[in-house]
Amino acid sequence: MILSKNGKPLKAIGFRKALDLMRQRPETRLILSKSKTGNVFYLAPGGYVEPDTADKIIKHPQVSASEDGMWPGMSQTWGLA
């Protein structure tokens, strides 16, 4: 669970909603970010995505990784192909 600045849990975007957002706006990306608590996934624009939902999005056949991350060979963004 990820908390907002005011200490309340962030509401996560679900799998179906995330894919709908990615279809509606082709520039929408799933982004992997690092935080004090570990890996955090966000849909930009959109919001927080739970790790298990992010895994489903990444494994979806229409989603592909963008090799634009800071570390070669380690994907940090994904979008619809």
N, C-alpha and C positions, 0 to 999 in steps of 0.2 A: 504494500500500500504506500502510495506517495502522498505526502501532505503538501498543501498549498502554503503560502507565506503566512497565512493566518492560522495555520495548524489544522485546518479541516482537510479530510481526505479529498483528493481530486476524483471527479467522476470520470471513469474510463469510457472511451469510445469502443463500442462492440465491433465484431468482425464485419457484419453486414453493413453497418453504418460507415465503417472505414472504407470498404470497397466502393460504396456508393459515392462517398466524398471524392475518392480517387478517380472515379469515372466522370463525375460532374466537372471536376477541375483537373485537367491533365498535369498541371504544375504541382499538384499535391504530392508530397513525399512522406514516406515513413522514415523517421530519423532516429538513429541510435545515438544516445548521449550518455556521457559518464557523469555520475554524481557521487556524493559522499556515501550513499547507500548502495552504489553499484550501477549497473546498466539501467537506463531509462529510455523508453520508446515514446516518441511523439509523432503525431500526424501533423504536418505543417502545410497549410493551415488546418486546424482541427482541434487538437488537444492530446491529452495523455492516452496511451494505449497499454493495456496490461501485457506483460511478457508472453503469456501463452497466446493471446490474440495476435501479437506481433509475429510470433512464430508461424501461426496459421497464414497470416498475410504474406510473409516471406516465402512460404512453401506453395502459395497459390500459383497455378501455371501461367497466369497473365502478368505476374509481378516479376520484375527483374532488378538486379542490383546495379547501382551506379558506382563505378570505380572512381569516385571523386572524393574519397575520404582522405584523412591526414596520413593514414598508414597504408602503404601499398599492400594489396592482397587482402585487406580487411574491409569489407563493405560496411558503410555507415548510413547509406540512404538507399531506398527502394521505391520504385514507382511502377505504374502500369506500363507494359510494353506496347 
